[in-house]
Amino acid sequence: MTTTAKQRGSQAGKSGQARTRLARAAVVRAARTLFPERGYAGTTVEAISDVSDVPPATVYRLFSSKLGILKALLDVSIAGDDETIPLADRDHVRALLADPDPRSQLSGFAGITRGIMSRTEPVHRILVSAAASDSAAAALLAEQTRHRQQGQAQIARSLARVGALRPELREREAADIIHALMSPEVYRLLVADRGWRPARYERWLTGILIDQLLPPPTHQRERTPECTPATNR
């Protein structure tokens, strides 16, 4: 009897967790639709509740506030899923940080950056807009920027550790370069404003990171895709 009761309790717990996860996902999907359409200020928790078919009380219980929903949307967009594992602790990121080939490492991070930016660019734009008039949103934007700086500093640190940086480049300077080139602002300028395809952005980012961070090869430098005549493909 005791074992059966425990099994039923375990099954009920798993079922509750599944329902909670489905509810969170539905709210995040609704927010992804409504925030760009109505703006942050014009989107209410009640509207998100209606679109997601999740009761308002449940929405508040899961996210606390509208800003909590925006943060969850941003987190899911950065990671690409709703797993709770931080991006820096994920296997593919750890593998790249340990990659002994600095060119391969930078190419890999350019690919990760392309994926993150393609998912987060509209959300980041909403957060920047909200931060202009909402102090809590401004604090969230500052927090996200710090997290991005910390993650990008790991790339500079891994290159410095193995002596892969240009001789005149310090680790802090390398981190600043990475932070600037991998910024949402640069992605938005090239892809959203100038119409570059994400694949072209990734090729350009790979080439410019290698050019700015690593010593030039001793032999004649080979032409890379980003140095060829520009095509929007």
C-alpha positions in Angstrom: 0.0 0.0 0.0 2.8 2.4 0.9 4.7 1.6 -2.2 1.6 2.1 -4.4 0.9 5.4 -2.7 4.4 6.6 -3.3 4.2 5.6 -7.0 0.9 7.4 -7.4 2.5 10.5 -5.7 5.5 10.3 -8.0 3.3 10.0 -11.1 1.1 12.9 -9.9 4.3 15.0 -9.4 5.6 14.2 -12.8 2.2 15.0 -14.3 2.1 18.4 -12.5 5.6 19.2 -13.7 4.6 18.4 -17.3 1.5 20.6 -17.0 3.6 23.5 -15.6 6.1 23.1 -18.4 3.3 23.2 -21.0 1.8 26.2 -19.4 5.1 28.1 -19.3 5.7 27.2 -23.0 2.3 28.4 -24.0 2.8 31.7 -22.2 6.2 32.3 -23.8 4.8 31.5 -27.2 2.0 34.0 -26.7 4.4 36.6 -25.5 6.6 36.0 -28.6 3.6 36.9 -30.7 2.1 39.7 -28.7 5.2 41.7 -27.7 6.3 42.5 -31.3 2.7 43.2 -32.4 1.6 45.5 -29.5 4.9 46.5 -27.9 5.9 45.9 -24.3 3.7 48.6 -22.8 0.7 47.7 -24.9 0.8 44.0 -24.0 -1.1 43.1 -20.9 -0.7 39.9 -18.8 -4.5 39.4 -19.4 -3.9 39.4 -23.2 -1.1 36.9 -22.9 -3.4 34.8 -20.7 -6.1 34.9 -23.3 -3.8 33.9 -26.2 -2.0 31.2 -24.3 -5.2 29.9 -22.7 -3.5 29.9 -19.3 -5.5 31.5 -16.4 -4.1 34.9 -15.3 -3.6 33.6 -11.7 -1.4 30.8 -13.2 0.5 33.2 -15.3 1.3 35.4 -12.3 2.2 32.3 -10.3 4.7 31.1 -12.9 6.2 34.4 -13.9 5.3 37.0 -11.2 5.0 39.8 -13.6 5.0 40.9 -17.3 8.7 41.5 -17.0 9.1 38.0 -15.7 7.5 36.8 -18.9 9.8 38.9 -21.0 12.8 37.5 -19.2 11.6 33.9 -19.7 11.1 34.7 -23.4 14.6 36.1 -23.6 16.1 33.1 -21.8 14.3 30.6 -24.1 15.4 32.6 -27.1 19.1 32.6 -26.0 19.2 28.9 -25.2 16.9 27.7 -28.0 14.9 25.6 -25.6 13.4 25.7 -22.1 16.0 23.6 -20.4 17.4 25.2 -17.2 21.1 24.5 -18.0 22.9 27.8 -18.5 24.4 28.3 -22.0 28.0 28.4 -20.6 27.5 25.0 -19.0 26.2 23.2 -22.1 28.3 20.5 -23.7 28.8 22.2 -27.1 30.0 25.5 -25.5 32.4 23.6 -23.2 33.7 21.7 -26.1 34.4 24.8 -28.1 36.2 26.5 -25.1 38.4 23.4 -25.0 39.1 23.3 -28.8 42.8 23.5 -29.4 42.3 25.1 -32.8 41.6 28.8 -32.2 40.2 29.3 -35.7 37.9 26.4 -35.3 36.9 27.8 -31.9 36.0 31.2 -33.2 34.2 29.7 -36.2 32.1 27.6 -33.8 31.3 30.6 -31.6 30.3 32.6 -34.6 27.8 29.9 -35.5 26.4 29.9 -31.9 26.2 33.7 -32.0 24.3 33.6 -35.3 21.7 31.2 -33.8 21.3 33.3 -30.7 21.0 36.6 -32.5 18.5 35.2 -35.0 16.3 34.1 -32.1 16.8 37.0 -29.8 17.0 40.1 -32.1 13.2 40.9 -31.9 13.1 40.2 -28.2 16.2 42.3 -27.5 14.7 45.2 -29.4 11.6 45.0 -27.2 13.7 44.9 -24.0 15.7 48.0 -25.2 12.5 49.8 -25.9 11.0 48.9 -22.5 14.2 49.9 -20.7 13.8 53.4 -21.9 10.8 54.0 -19.7 10.8 51.1 -17.2 13.5 50.9 -14.5 13.0 47.2 -13.9 13.4 46.5 -17.7 16.5 48.7 -17.7 17.9 46.5 -14.8 17.1 43.4 -16.8 18.9 44.8 -19.9 21.9 45.6 -17.8 21.9 42.1 -16.3 21.7 40.5 -19.7 24.6 42.6 -20.9 26.7 41.5 -18.0 25.9 37.9 -18.7 26.9 38.3 -22.3 30.1 40.0 -21.3 31.0 37.2 -18.9 30.3 34.5 -21.5 32.4 36.3 -24.2 35.2 36.9 -21.7 35.5 33.2 -21.4 36.4 33.0 -25.2 39.1 35.6 -24.7 40.4 33.8 -21.7 40.6 30.5 -23.5 42.5 32.0 -26.3 44.9 33.9 -24.0 45.5 30.7 -21.9 47.0 28.9 -24.9 48.8 31.9 -26.3 46.6 32.2 -29.4 46.0 36.0 -29.2 48.0 38.5 -31.2 51.2 39.4 -29.3 50.1 43.0 -28.8 46.6 42.1 -27.6 45.8 41.7 -24.0 43.0 39.4 -22.8 40.8 42.4 -21.7 41.2 44.0 -25.0 40.3 40.8 -26.8 37.2 40.5 -24.6 36.2 44.0 -25.6 36.6 43.2 -29.3 34.5 40.1 -28.9 31.9 41.9 -27.0 31.6 44.6 -29.7 31.6 42.3 -32.7 29.2 39.8 -31.2 26.8 42.5 -30.0 23.1 42.5 -30.9 23.6 46.0 -32.3 26.0 44.8 -35.0 23.7 41.9 -35.9 20.7 44.2 -36.2 22.6 46.7 -38.2 23.9 44.1 -40.8 21.0 41.6 -40.9 17.8 43.6 -40.0 18.9 47.0 -41.3 21.2 46.2 -44.2 19.5 43.0 -45.2 22.4 40.5 -44.9 21.4 36.9 -44.7 22.3 35.2 -41.4 24.7 32.9 -43.2 26.6 35.8 -44.6 26.7 37.4 -41.1 28.2 34.2 -39.7 30.9 34.1 -42.4 31.8 37.8 -41.8 31.9 37.3 -38.0 34.1 34.3 -38.3 36.6 36.2 -40.6 36.6 39.4 -38.6 37.1 37.6 -35.3 40.1 35.6 -36.7 41.5 38.8 -38.3 41.3 40.9 -35.1 42.2 38.3 -32.5 44.7 35.9 -34.0 48.2 36.5 -35.3 48.3 36.7 -39.1 49.7 33.5 -40.7 53.4 33.6 -41.6 52.7 32.6 -45.2 50.6 34.7 -47.6 47.1 35.0 -46.2 44.5 33.1 -48.0 41.4 34.8 -49.1 38.4 33.8 -47.0 34.7 33.9 -47.9 34.1 37.2 -46.1 36.9 38.8 -48.2 35.3 37.9 -51.6 33.0 40.3 -53.4 29.9 40.8 -51.3 26.9 38.7 -52.0 23.8 38.7 -50.0 23.7 34.9 -49.8 
